[in-house]
Amino acid sequence: MRWKFFKTAKLILMQKPLLPDRIAADLPDRLRERFAQFGVVEGWGLEILEMGPGRAVARIRAGERTANPDGEIINGGVLAALGDMCSALALSTAFDGAMPFVTSDMNIRYLEPARGDVEAEATVLRLSHRSAIIACEFRCGDKVAALCTSHFAVKRKRVE
């Protein structure tokens, strides 16, 4: 049965995605609009600050929805979600904002308590037609609070 699928399915081989020399001028605004509709981040004060080829910088505000009960330190799960989103933003620059990929794994190392607002900067380290590796650094002021690496599986188009 499995072989039957492979014999009948036609795969469209995608050209290896490359990071562009520059991104479309409206790309950051298109992605801001898309993320504004994402209910999970409601109340996080999420801002997309900068974008460039293979790079994104985003910030979340320390507050009731993002901090631990003491209200001072941003929750580690919130930081992980920020890292995933910022990494996806950086990778989406290779696809003009489309996101034909999924996170397959992510590793985050917490170095310091994330006190106050956090800026995450994600950079595409490696990109192929099947996967991507992204690094993300989290900063609170001049301190590095956490480091994250992510692997994304790029979806291949299939025609039946």
Buried (B, 14 or more C-beta within 10 A) or exposed (E): EEEEEEEEEEEEEEEEBEBBEEBEEEBBEEBBEBBEEEEEBEEBBBBBEEBBBBBBBBBBBBEEBBBBEEEEBBBBEBBBBBBBBBBBBBBBBBEEBEBBBEBEEBEBEBEEBBBBBBBBBBBBEEBEEBEBBBBBBBBBEEEEBBBBBBBBBBEEEEEE
